Amino acid sequence: MFQEALNYPRNSDSAVKNVAIGGLLLLLSFLVVPAFFVLGYVVRTLRTVLHGIEEPPAFDEWGDLFVDGLKAFAIGLAYSLVPAVIAIVAVVTSGATLGLTGPGRSGGLVVGLIALGALALLTVVSLALAYVLPAAVVAWVRTDNLGAAFSPGELRVYVFSKTYATGWVVAVGISLLASIVSGALGAVFVGALLAPFITFYANVAGAHAIGTAVREMPAVEDGSEMPVSQPAD
């Protein structure tokens, strides 16, 4: 699966064009709007792979790309509220503790324990969200219903699947590989300019890995060995 995913972005006569456009959009992502087009393209890639098409999609129908990017961003933003709430609760609790005990040694110890506990919880939650978030996007894409991205019943099918887990690990491995290559190239200015293109390539390859895994998943609900149903058109 790793090699297939890594080769996937090149399975098109427009491969160079797609990577060039995607990389330029990422390069301009500080303007915010271009980032939504990149997100939309990754979603389109996922949808294409779920339909069993092994050729990367084109950069066209830009309005649809933008809308899909906004929806994917909204899903990610909603999930990011969980660690944000944990951090806010930790800060408020620490402030309340200092207010009750004063800035003495005991108060500082309690605040330190709160901070340590919050950091541990944030680490666990962030790792869990990194695993669940792609499944949430898949649930939305397959059902064409944003609510599915937050449905425990829908998410359970993916997050407890070994097949999905394998695809996720492959996607993470590709992302780490891209980070290493980008870091090595970042030592020189020209290499640093290539980083957005490498990142885009890795995102598309990762979408292929997860999409392929989901497409090949057995139907967990009824225990059959048949692949899960195809996404809604």
GIDAUR-V425706 format. One record per pair of residues at least 12 apart in sequence whose ideal C-beta (glycine too) atoms are under 10 Angstrom apart, sorted by sequence separation. I is the first residue (numbers start at 1). J is the second residue. D is the distance in whole Angstrom. If there is no record, write none. Layout:
<<I	J	D> <I	J	D>>
This chain:
<<22	34	10> <25	37	5> <26	38	6> <44	56	9> <45	57	6> <97	109	10> <98	110	9> <136	148	8> <137	149	7> <139	151	7> <142	154	8> <182	194	7> <183	195	9> <215	227	6> <216	228	8> <9	22	9> <21	34	10> <25	38	5> <44	57	5> <94	107	9> <97	110	5> <98	111	6> <136	149	4> <181	194	9> <182	195	4> <185	198	8> <214	227	9> <215	228	7> <24	38	10> <25	39	10> <43	57	10> <44	58	9> <97	111	6> <135	149	9> <136	150	7> <139	153	9> <140	154	9> <181	195	9> <182	196	9> <214	228	7> <22	37	9> <23	38	9> <25	40	10> <41	56	9> <44	59	9> <136	151	9> <139	154	4> <142	157	10> <182	197	9> <215	230	8> <21	37	9> <22	38	6> <25	41	8> <41	57	7> <44	60	10> <94	110	8> <95	111	9> <97	113	10> <133	149	9> <138	154	9> <139	155	6> <142	158	10> <179	195	9> <182	198	5> <215	231	9> <21	38	9> <41	58	9> <44	61	9> <93	110	9> <94	111	5> <97	114	7> <132	149	10> <138	155	9> <139	156	10> <178	195	9> <181	198	6> <182	199	7> <214	231	9> <41	59	6> <93	111	9> <94	112	9> <96	114	10> <136	154	8> <139	157	8> <180	198	10> <181	199	10> <22	41	6> <40	59	10> <94	113	10> <135	154	8> <136	155	6> <138	157	9> <139	158	7> <178	197	10> <179	198	9> <21	41	8> <22	42	9> <44	64	8> <94	114	5> <135	155	5> <138	158	6> <178	198	5> <179	199	8> <181	201	10> <182	202	9> <211	231	9> <38	59	10> <40	61	9> <41	62	10> <43	64	10> <44	65	7> <47	68	8> <90	111	9> <93	114	6> <94	115	7> <135	156	9> <177	198	9> <178	199	6> <181	202	9> <37	59	8> <40	62	8> <43	65	8> <46	68	10> <93	115	10> <135	157	8> <136	158	9> <178	200	9> <18	41	8> <40	63	9> <42	65	10> <91	114	9> <132	155	6> <135	158	4> <136	159	9> <178	201	7> <179	202	8> <40	64	7> <41	65	6> <43	67	10> <44	68	6> <90	114	6> <91	115	9> <93	117	10> <94	118	9> <134	158	8> <135	159	5> <175	199	8> <178	202	3> <37	62	7> <40	65	3> <43	68	4> <44	69	10> <89	114	9> <90	115	7> <93	118	8> <134	159	10> <135	160	10> <177	202	7> <178	203	8> <39	65	8> <40	66	6> <42	68	9> <43	69	7> <46	72	9> <90	116	10> <132	158	8> <135	161	9> <138	164	8> <176	202	9> <18	45	10> <38	65	9> <39	66	9> <40	67	7> <41	68	8> <42	69	8> <90	117	8> <91	118	8> <131	158	9> <132	159	6> <174	201	9> <175	202	5> <178	205	8> <37	65	5> <40	68	4> <41	69	8> <43	71	8> <90	118	4> <131	159	7> <174	202	5> <175	203	8> <177	205	9> <178	206	9> <36	65	8> <37	66	6> <39	68	7> <40	69	3> <43	72	5> <89	118	8> <90	119	8> <135	164	7> <138	167	10> <173	202	10> <174	203	9> <36	66	5> <39	69	4> <40	70	8> <42	72	7> <88	118	10> <134	164	8> <135	165	10> <174	204	10> <175	205	9> <36	67	9> <37	68	9> <38	69	7> <39	70	8> <40	71	9> <86	117	10> <87	118	7> <90	121	8> <128	159	9> <171	202	9> <174	205	5> <175	206	6> <34	66	10> <36	68	9> <37	69	6> <39	71	9> <40	72	7> <43	75	10> <86	118	6> <87	119	10> <89	121	10> <90	122	8> <171	203	9> <174	206	5> <33	66	8> <36	69	3> <39	72	5> <40	73	9> <86	119	10> <131	164	9> <134	167	8> <135	168	8> <173	206	9> <174	207	10> <22	56	10> <25	59	9> <35	69	7> <36	70	6> <38	72	10> <39	73	6> <87	121	10> <131	165	8> <134	168	6> <171	205	8> <172	206	8> <174	208	9> <34	69	10> <36	71	10> <83	118	10> <86	121	6> <87	122	7> <170	205	9> <171	206	3> <174	209	7> <9	45	9> <33	69	9> <36	72	8> <39	75	10> <86	122	6> <132	168	10> <170	206	8> <171	207	8> <173	209	9> <8	45	8> <19	56	9> <21	58	9> <22	59	8> <36	73	6> <39	76	9> <131	168	6> <134	171	7> <171	208	9> <172	209	9> <18	56	6> <21	59	5> <35	73	8> <83	121	9> <84	122	10> <130	168	9> <131	169	10> <134	172	10> <168	206	9> <170	208	9> <171	209	5> <18	57	8> <20	59	10> <83	122	5> <86	125	6> <167	206	9> <170	209	4> <171	210	5> <15	55	9> <18	58	7> <25	65	10> <82	122	9> <83	123	9> <85	125	10> <86	126	10> <167	207	10> <169	209	9> <170	210	8> <171	211	10> <8	49	8> <14	55	9> <15	56	7> <17	58	8> <18	59	6> <32	73	10> <131	172	9> <167	208	9> <168	209	8> <11	53	10> <12	54	10> <13	55	9> <14	56	8> <17	59	8> <83	125	5> <130	172	8> <167	209	5> <168	210	6> <170	212	9> <171	213	9> <11	54	6> <12	55	5> <14	57	9> <82	125	6> <83	126	6> <166	209	8> <167	210	4> <170	213	8> <5	49	9> <11	55	5> <12	56	5> <14	58	6> <82	126	9> <166	210	10> <167	211	8> <169	213	9> <11	56	6> <12	57	9> <14	59	8> <83	128	10> <167	212	6> <168	213	7> <8	54	7> <10	56	8> <12	58	8> <79	125	10> <80	126	9> <82	128	9> <83	129	7> <164	210	7> <166	212	10> <167	213	3> <7	54	10> <8	55	9> <9	56	6> <82	129	7> <166	213	6> <167	214	7> <8	56	7> <165	213	8> <167	215	9> <79	128	10> <80	129	8> <163	212	9> <164	213	5> <167	216	9> <4	54	9> <79	129	5> <82	132	10> <163	213	5> <164	214	6> <166	216	9> <167	217	9> <79	130	10> <162	213	9> <163	214	8> <166	217	10> <158	210	9> <161	213	8> <163	215	9> <164	216	10> <76	129	9> <79	132	7> <80	133	9> <161	214	8> <163	216	6> <164	217	6> <79	133	6> <163	217	5> <78	133	10> <158	213	9> <161	216	10> <162	217	9> <163	218	7> <158	214	7> <161	217	5> <162	218	9> <164	220	10> <76	133	6> <79	136	7> <157	214	9> <161	218	8> <163	220	9> <75	133	7> <78	136	9> <158	217	8> <161	220	6> <76	136	9> <157	217	8> <160	220	7> <72	133	10> <75	136	6> <76	137	8> <75	137	6> <157	219	8> <158	220	9> <157	220	5> <72	136	9> <75	139	9> <156	220	8> <157	221	7> <163	227	9> <164	228	10> <72	137	6> <75	140	6> <156	221	9> <163	228	9> <71	137	9> <74	140	10> <161	228	9> <72	140	8> <78	146	9> <153	221	9> <68	137	10> <71	140	7> <72	141	9> <138	207	10> <71	141	9> <79	149	9> <137	207	9> <141	211	9> <158	228	9> <75	146	7> <78	149	8> <79	150	9> <157	228	7> <68	140	10> <74	146	7> <78	150	7> <134	206	8> <138	210	7> <142	214	8> <68	141	9> <76	149	10> <134	207	9> <137	210	9> <138	211	8> <141	214	9> <142	215	10> <75	149	5> <71	146	6> <74	149	9> <75	150	8> <134	209	10> <135	210	8> <138	213	9> <139	214	10> <134	210	5> <138	214	5> <72	149	9> <134	211	10> <138	215	10> <71	149	9> <134	213	10> <135	214	8> <138	217	10> <134	214	9> <142	228	8> <143	229	10> <142	229	8> <144	231	7> <145	232	8> <46	134	9> <50	138	8> <142	230	8> <143	231	8> <144	232	4> <142	231	4> <143	232	6> <144	233	8> <138	228	10> <141	231	6> <142	232	7> <46	137	7> <47	138	10> <50	141	7> <140	231	10> <141	232	9> <46	138	7> <49	141	10> <50	142	6> <139	231	10> <138	231	9> <43	137	7> <46	140	10> <47	141	5> <42	137	9> <43	138	10> <46	141	6> <47	142	9> <46	142	9> <43	140	9> <44	141	9> <47	144	9> <39	137	9> <43	141	6> <57	204	9> <56	204	6> <56	205	10> <56	207	9> <56	208	8> <54	208	9> <49	204	10> <50	207	10> <38	196	9> <42	200	9> <45	203	8> <46	204	10> <49	207	7> <53	211	10> <54	212	9> <41	200	8> <45	204	5> <48	207	9> <49	208	5> <52	211	9> <44	204	10> <45	205	9> <46	206	9> <47	207	9> <48	208	9> <49	209	9> <50	210	9> <51	211	9> <52	212	9> <38	199	9> <42	203	5> <45	206	9> <46	207	5> <49	210	8> <50	211	5> <1	163	10> <5	167	8> <38	200	7> <41	203	9> <42	204	7> <45	207	4> <46	208	8> <49	211	3> <50	212	9> <41	204	8> <44	207	9> <45	208	7> <48	211	8> <49	212	6> <52	215	7> <2	166	10> <6	170	9> <39	203	9> <42	206	8> <43	207	8> <46	210	7> <47	211	8> <49	213	10> <50	214	6> <51	215	8> <1	166	7> <5	170	6> <38	203	7> <42	207	5> <45	210	10> <46	211	5> <49	214	8> <50	215	6> <1	167	7> <4	170	9> <5	171	7> <27	193	8> <38	204	10> <41	207	9> <45	211	7> <49	215	7> <2	169	9> <3	170	10> <6	173	9> <29	196	8> <1	169	9> <2	170	5> <5	173	9> <6	174	6> <27	195	9> <28	196	9> <46	214	8> <1	170	5> <2	171	10> <5	174	6> <26	195	9> <27	196	4> <1	171	10> <23	193	9> <26	196	4> <27	197	8> <29	199	10> <2	173	7> <6	177	8> <23	194	8> <25	196	8> <26	197	8> <1	173	10> <2	174	7> <23	195	9> <24	196	8> <26	198	10> <27	199	10> <23	196	5> <24	197	8> <26	199	6> <27	200	9> <22	196	8> <23	197	3> <26	200	5> <2	177	9> <22	197	7> <23	198	8> <25	200	8> <52	227	10> <21	197	10> <23	199	8> <24	200	9> <19	196	10> <20	197	7> <22	199	9> <23	200	5> <26	203	9> <19	197	6> <22	200	4> <23	201	8> <50	228	9> <52	230	8> <19	198	9> <21	200	9> <22	201	8> <50	229	10> <51	230	6> <20	200	9> <50	230	7> <51	231	7> <19	200	6> <22	203	8> <50	231	5> <18	200	9> <19	201	6> <22	204	7> <49	231	10> <50	232	10> <51	233	8> <18	201	9> <48	231	10> <47	231	6> <19	204	8> <46	231	9> <47	232	10> <15	201	9> <18	204	8> <47	233	9> <15	204	10> <9	200	8> <10	201	9> <9	201	5> <8	201	10> <9	202	9> <9	203	9> <10	204	10> <6	201	9> <9	204	5> <10	205	10> <6	202	9> <8	204	7> <9	205	6> <5	202	10> <8	205	6> <11	208	9> <7	205	8> <8	206	10> <9	207	10> <5	204	9> <6	205	5> <8	207	9> <9	208	8> <5	205	5> <6	206	10> <8	208	4> <4	205	9> <5	206	7> <7	208	9> <8	209	8> <5	207	9> <6	208	9> <2	205	9> <5	208	5> <6	209	9> <8	211	9> <4	208	7> <5	209	4> <8	212	9> <4	209	8> <5	210	9> <5	211	9> <1	208	9> <2	209	7> <5	212	7> <1	209	6> <4	212	7> <5	213	10> <1	212	6> <1	213	7> <1	216	9>>
